[in-house]
């Protein structure tokens, strides 16, 4: 099970992290910080900030849709507002073009962004990769391709009991059914 990805929140969170880094941020570092934010949010609230599909890659865990936004500025070929606020990738980095604001982010989410940056912001990209390899047991080593990381895997890795995980899965399934009925 995975939660729907929120491209607007991803843009706002990425911008907040880029601002904290001084206006430019290494792509690998950004990808790791975004993943760690969702991991922290899942551990604390049972829901992610961004959502999406998580995968193990050679250099650690990633949120697939966030990586797509960084690489292409679009999501599955559909335009988002990412490119209005964040530059195309160049020299392994992205830069802030304009401030997208934080209207989609709750205060608790902004606090977690600050916490993640405080804990990991001084690490180099490869120090973050190594940290994730050592501290994210849901990540599996891969030599090529990718391996899916389910939300259940993350919740288990952060110590949530099986009954809690089952409740989160059930609630998300109910929300998806409701969304389908309303569509």
C-alpha positions in Angstrom: 0.0 0.0 0.0 1.1 3.5 -0.7 -0.5 6.9 -0.3 -1.2 9.3 -3.2 1.6 11.6 -4.1 1.0 15.3 -3.6 3.0 17.2 -6.2 2.1 20.6 -4.7 3.4 19.6 -1.3 6.5 18.1 -2.8 7.2 21.5 -4.5 6.7 23.4 -1.3 8.8 21.0 0.8 11.6 20.9 -1.8 11.6 24.7 -1.9 11.8 24.9 1.9 14.8 22.5 1.9 16.5 24.4 -0.9 16.0 27.7 1.0 17.6 26.1 4.1 20.5 25.1 1.9 21.0 28.6 0.7 19.1 28.5 -2.6 20.7 25.5 -4.3 20.7 21.8 -3.3 22.3 18.6 -4.6 19.7 16.3 -6.2 20.8 13.2 -4.3 20.6 15.0 -1.0 17.2 16.4 -1.8 15.8 13.0 -2.7 17.1 11.5 0.5 15.7 14.4 2.6 12.3 14.0 1.0 12.3 10.3 1.7 13.4 10.8 5.3 10.6 13.4 5.8 8.0 10.9 4.7 9.6 8.2 6.8 9.5 10.4 9.9 5.9 11.4 9.2 4.8 7.8 8.8 6.5 7.0 12.1 4.8 9.8 14.0 1.4 10.2 12.3 0.8 7.1 10.2 0.7 9.2 7.0 3.4 10.7 4.8 3.8 14.4 3.9 4.3 13.7 0.2 3.2 10.1 -0.3 3.9 8.2 -3.5 5.8 5.1 -4.4 9.0 4.3 -2.5 11.8 2.2 -3.9 15.2 0.9 -3.0 17.8 2.0 -5.5 21.6 1.5 -5.4 22.1 4.8 -3.5 19.3 4.2 -1.0 15.6 4.7 -0.7 13.7 7.2 -2.8 10.2 8.5 -3.5 9.7 7.7 -7.2 7.5 10.7 -8.0 9.8 13.2 -6.3 12.7 11.8 -8.3 10.6 12.2 -11.5 9.8 15.8 -10.7 13.4 16.5 -10.1 14.5 14.8 -13.3 11.8 16.0 -15.6 9.8 18.8 -13.9 6.6 16.8 -14.7 4.8 13.8 -13.3 4.0 11.0 -15.7 4.0 13.5 -18.5 1.6 15.9 -16.8 2.7 19.4 -15.9 2.9 20.4 -12.3 3.9 23.8 -10.8 7.4 22.3 -9.9 9.1 24.0 -12.9 7.6 27.4 -11.9 9.5 27.3 -8.6 12.4 25.0 -9.0 15.1 25.0 -11.7 15.9 22.2 -14.1 18.6 20.0 -12.7 22.1 21.2 -13.6 25.5 20.0 -12.3 23.8 17.5 -10.0 21.7 20.2 -8.3 18.5 22.3 -8.4 17.9 25.9 -7.4 15.0 27.8 -6.2 13.5 30.1 -8.8 10.6 31.5 -6.8 8.9 30.8 -3.4 5.9 28.6 -3.8 4.8 29.4 -0.2 3.7 26.8 2.3 -0.1 27.0 2.2 -0.4 23.2 1.6 1.8 22.3 4.6 0.5 22.0 8.2 2.6 23.5 11.0 3.5 20.0 12.1 4.8 19.2 8.6 6.9 22.4 8.5 8.3 21.4 11.9 9.3 18.0 10.6 10.9 19.6 7.5 13.0 21.7 10.0 13.8 18.7 12.1 14.9 16.6 9.1 17.1 19.4 7.9 18.6 20.0 11.4 19.4 16.3 11.7 20.7 15.7 8.2 21.3 19.0 6.4 25.0 19.2 7.2 25.6 15.7 5.7 27.0 15.4 2.2 25.0 13.5 -0.3 27.0 10.4 0.1 27.0 10.6 3.9 23.2 10.7 3.6 23.3 7.6 1.3 25.5 5.8 3.9 23.2 6.9 6.7 20.2 5.6 4.9 21.9 2.3 4.2 22.7 1.8 7.9 19.5 3.2 9.4 16.6 2.4 7.0 16.1 -1.3 7.3 13.3 -1.2 4.8 15.9 -0.4 2.1 17.3 -3.5 0.4 20.6 -3.4 -1.5 20.2 -3.5 -5.2 22.9 -3.6 -7.9 20.6 -2.6 -10.7 17.0 -1.7 -11.1 14.9 -1.1 -8.1 12.9 -2.9 -5.4 9.6 -1.6 -4.0 9.4 -0.4 -0.4 5.8 -0.6 0.8 4.4 1.7 3.5 4.0 -1.4 5.6 7.7 -2.1 5.3 8.5 1.5 6.6 6.0 1.2 9.4 7.5 -2.1 10.5 11.0 -0.7 10.3 10.2 2.2 12.6 8.7 -0.2 15.1 5.0 0.0 14.7 3.0 -3.1 15.8 1.2 -5.2 13.2 -2.2 -4.2 14.5 -1.3 -0.5 13.9 0.0 -1.3 10.4 -3.2 -3.2 9.5 -5.4 -0.3 10.7 -3.4 2.2 8.6 -3.8 -0.1 5.5 -7.5 -0.5 6.1 -8.1 3.3 6.6 -6.2 4.1 3.4 -8.2 1.5 1.4 -11.4 3.0 2.8 -10.3 6.5 1.7 -9.5 5.2 -1.8 -12.9 3.6 -2.1 -14.6 6.9 -1.0 -12.5 8.8 -3.5 -13.6 6.4 -6.2 -17.3 6.8 -5.3 -17.0 10.6 -5.3 -15.1 10.8 -8.6 
